[in-house]
Amino acid sequence: MQERLTYADVERLLSEPMEEARARIALKVAGQFRNVVLTPRERELAQEILGYLVHDIAAHVRGALSRYLSVLPEAPHDVVLALAEDIDEVALPILENSTVLTEEDMVRLVLSGSAAKQRAIAGRATVPAAVSDAIVWADDRRTVLVLVSNDGAIIRPEVLHEIVDRHGDDEEIVDPMARRKDLPAVLVERLVTMVSDQLRLYLIERHGIDPVTAVLIEEQAREHTLVEKLPAIHPDETCRVVAQLAERKRLSASLLLRAICAGELRFVEQGFAQLTSVSDDRVTRLIHDVGALGFRAVYARAGLPEVFYPAFRTALDVVHELEADGYLSDKPFLRHCMLKRIGERYPEIEANDIDFLIDRLIRFTRAITWRTGHAA
């Protein structure tokens, strides 16, 4: 049976110099809230004492109170919130477990608290969507990792995309994200070309992706990887790489489009030279011709799908504009401009990443080709 709180306890609390003794009284006071037969005055007295204890000079006393109240759904909200705002040592049990904290409390604590407090909230048994929003906005890497690894966290689809935008090259974050049960189909499409072979197979099997699409995904993944490696390839080796790709029938429109969107112009120029059997110098002049006819002729001779032409034409325009303004070397800005401008040419395709836009454009093209052939 819970021991009753007395005024002698209050007097002792106010005069007790020993931390351990004050901690024991703190637990006794907190325990009163498990007693459903407290009189109004007893409950008021217990709350007053708790209000005093949360300001105890000893972190040990406040910590003991925090650990006890963290699992007590009847604990007073103002006391719990004061403990949550305390130093990490005191606050973490409350932040990890207390059901007394409101959604608004947690959002504010995420935005104003330490990284340790953010991680404690991200790992709670349940994390509301608004709290997940705040965690992603705060953008502490380790906290985001805890959040995406937590099946009890509700993360809105657009916020999942934001995480990929910010941390798509971080395997430690992408891996648990890919294994979440709440992935929207569009994000599955996006992730399968970004992850490891083993994780890609997991996504394909779990989400029932058909074999034809799975093969296409593998092709897209290879293209992603190659374009990422292009900056490290010596200029003298580019021609050999292009020739090998052409020999293997992998010098595709999507690969060249990815390369131009990444600012890898030398690779693109040599790619078109290979496809058209026209000298490098002449192809380069035609591609960058001030008028539209030069590149149009090169593109037609290369035999690439017509549906990709607007994307290439727009990408070249972006390159020329940024080059004139001195921003071509700013790769993030280049990709942003490519996404915006090319996306405007294909309003039927929704994407918030240039590579994903190209991935979907490939599937859009395949679908058109299949429908056309099927109708014929």
N, C-alpha and C positions, 0 to 999 in steps of 0.2 A: 504494500500500500504506500502511496506517495506521502512522504513526510510533509506536514503542514508548515507553511511559512509563518513565522511569528515576528513581533516587533523586536524581540531580542536579537533575531537574525539581522534585522536592519541596523540596530545599534552596533552589533558586532562588525557588520560590513563597513560601517563608517569609521570604525576605530581600529580595525584589524590591519596590522602592518605586514603580515606574511602573505605573499602572493598565493601560495598553495591554499591557504585557508579562504582567501577571497574567491579563488577559483571554485572551491567546493560550494561556497554559498551561491555563487553565480549559477551553478548547475542545479542547486536546490530551487532557486527562484525560477529558472527556466522550466523546471519540471512541473511547476504549478499549472502550466498551460495544458498539461495532459489531464488535469483534474477537472472533469466536466461539472463538478458540483461547487466550484468556486463561487463565493458570493461576489456581487458587483464590487464591493469594497476591496475584497481580497485580490480580485483581478486587477483593479486599479493600482493597488499597492505593488503588486508584482511588476506591472508595466513601468511604474515609477522607478523601481529599483533597477530594472533592466536598462532603462534610459540612463541611469547613473553609471551602470557597469560598462556600457559601451564606450564610456570616456575614461575608464580605468587607465592609469598611467602604465600598467604592466601589459604588454602584448600577450603574455602568457594567459592572463585572466580573460582578455577579450577573445583570444583564440579558443579557449575552452568553451566559452559561451557560443562562439560561432559554430564549433563542431556540433554542439548539442542542438542548437536552434536550426541548423541546416536541414535536419530531417523532421522538423516539427511543423506540420502544416498550419497549426494554430498560432504560431509565433506572431507577435505584433509586427506589422509591416514596417513601421518607422524604425524599429530596432534592427530588423533584418537589413534594411537598406543602409543604415549607418554602418553596420558591420561589412556590408558589401563594398562600401566606399573606403574602408580602412586599408591599411597596408596589405600587401599580398599575403603575407603569412596568416593574417587574420581573415581576410576576405575569401580566400579560395574555397573553403568548405561550403560557404553560402552560395557562391557563384556556381559551383559544380552541382549542387543538389537542391537548394531551397525552391519549393514551389510557391513561396510567398511572393517572390519577385515577379513583377508584371513585365509584359513585353516591352512597355515603354522604359521601365527601369533598365532592362538588359541592353536595349539599344543605346541608351545614354551611357551606360557603363562601358560598353564596347568602344564608343567614340571618345570617351574621356579617360579610360583606364589604361593600365600597362599591358604589355604583350602577354604577360602571364595571366592577367584577368581575362583578356580576350580569348586565350586558349581554353581557360576553364569554362567559359560560357559556350564556346564552340563545341565542347565535348559533352554537354548536358544530354540527358536521356532524350529530351525533345528540344528542338531549337526552332522557334517560329520563323516564318519566311522573312519578316521585317528585320529580325535579328541577324539572319544570314546575310541579308542585304548590307547591313551595317558592317559586318565582319569583312565581307569582300571589298567594300568601299575603303575600310581602314587599311587593307592590303598588307598585313603582316604575313609573310610566307608560311611560317610554321603554323599560324592560326588557320590559314586557308587549308593547309594540309589536314589539320584536325577536323575541320568542318566537312570537307569532301569525303573523309573517311568515316564520318558519323552517319549511319543509316537513319538516325532519329532526327536529322536536320532536314528541314524543308527548304529546298533551294529552287527558286523560280527558274524556268527555262532560260530566260534572258540573262539571268545572273550566272547560270552555268556557262553560257557562251562568253560572258565577260571574264570568267575565270580562265577559260581557254585562251582568250585574247591576251591575257596578262601572263599566263603561266604555261602556255602550250608547249614550250620547249623544256619544261621541268617534268621529267619522267616520274619523279616521286609524287607529284601532285596528279598528273594525268592518269597514272595507273589506278589508284583507288577511285578516281572520278569515273573512269570507264567501267568500273564494276558496280556502280550505283544502280539501284533498281528503278530509279525515277528518270532515267535518261530519255529525253524526247527523241523521236526518230531522226530529226534533222541533226541533232548533236551526235548521234551514233554515226551518221554518214560522215560527219566532219572528223570524228575521232579516229575512225578506222584507217585513215590515210596518214595519221600522225603517230601512232603508237608502235610498239615493238611487234615483231612477227607473232610471238606467242599471244600477246594481248589482242592483236587483230583477229587471230583465229577464235579466241574466246568471244569477241563481239559478234563475229559472223555466225557462230554456232548459237549463241544465246538469243540473238535477235532474228534468227531464221532468215539470214540474207541468202538469196538464191545463188547458185553456182556462177551464173553469167555475171551478175553484179560483183560477186567475190573476186572474179578474175579482173574485172575493171578496177576494183579497189586496189588490187595488187599493183596494177600498172600505174595508178595514180600515186601510190606510195613510193614507187621507184622514181617517178618524176620529181616528187617533193624532195626526196633525198639527193638526187642528182643536182637540182638547182641550188640546194643549200651548199653543195660542195664546189660549185663553179668558181667562187672567189679564190679558192685555194689551188685551182688548176693553173699551171704556168701558161701564159699566152701562147707559147710555142707548142704546147700540147693540145690546145683547144681544137685545132684542125683534125688531129688524130682521133680525139674523142667524138667529134661530129661525124667523121667517116665511119667509125665503128657503130655508132647509133644508126646511121643510115643503112649500113649493111644488115643490121638486125631488125630493120623496119620499125625502129623506135624513135625516129626523128619526126615526132608527131606535131600537129598544130598546137595541141595543149602544152607540150613541153616547150616549144618555142614561145608560146604566149606567157607561160610561167617565167621564162627567162627574161623576156622584155619587161615584164612587170617587176622583176627583181633588179632591173637596171643592168643586166648582163648583155650588153649590146654586141660585143664581139662574138659571143656564142651565137646570137640571133643572126648576125650578118653572115657568118660562116655556114650556119644552118641553111639559110636561103641559097647561098652559093652552091652548096652541096645538092640541094633539091632541084635547082634550076640548071645546073652545069654551066653557070655563068661565072666569070672571074670575080674574085673577092672585091676588088676595087670597083668594078662596074656595079655589082649588086649593092655595095655600100652606097654608092652615089644615087642609085635608083630608089633605095629604101628611104633615104633621107632627102629625096627630091622635095623642093618647096611645094610643088604641085601634087595633086593626088594621083596622077596617072602613072608615075614611075613605080610606086609601090604596088599599085593595082596590077600592073603588068607582071611584076615579080611574083606577086601572090598567085595570080592565075597560072603562071608557068610552073609554080611549085606544086600545083594540084591539090592544095589544101581545101578542106571543107568551107563552102561559102558562108555557112552560119558563123564561122569564127572571124570572118573578115572585119565586121564592125568593131570587134574587140581589138584586133590588131591595129586598125586605123586609129582608134581612140587612144590606144596605148602609145603609139608613135607620137601622136599629137601631145600627149602628156609629157613624154620624154623631151620633145623639142621645147615645150614651154618651160619646163623646169630647168633644162640646160641653159636656156636664155636668161633665166632669173638666178642661176647659180645654186639651185637647190637639188640638182640631180643626185648628188652624193648623199643626201639625207634619205636613207633607205626607208625608215618608218613613214616619213612624209610622202615619199614616192608611192609606197604601197597604199597609203590612205587615199591619195589622189586617184590611183588606178582603180581602187574599189569603188569610189564615188562615181567616177566618170564612166567606167565600163558598166557598172551596175545600172546606170541610166539608160544604156543601150539595150539592156535586157530586163525590163521591169517585171517580167513574169518569173524571174529567178530571185529568190530572197537569200541573201548571204551577208554576213558581217565580217568577212575575211576574204581577201583576194584569192587565196588558194582554194578556199571552199567555193567561191563563185565559179572558178574555173572547173572544179570538180563537178559541180552541178550543171555547168554548161556542157560538159562532155556527156553527161547522162541525158540531158535535154536533146542533144544532137543525136545520140544513139536512139532515143525514143522516136524522134522524127523520122530517122532512117528506117527504123523497124516498121513504123506505121505506113510509110510510103511504099516500102517493099511489100508489105502485107496486102495493101490495097491493090497493088499491081498484080 
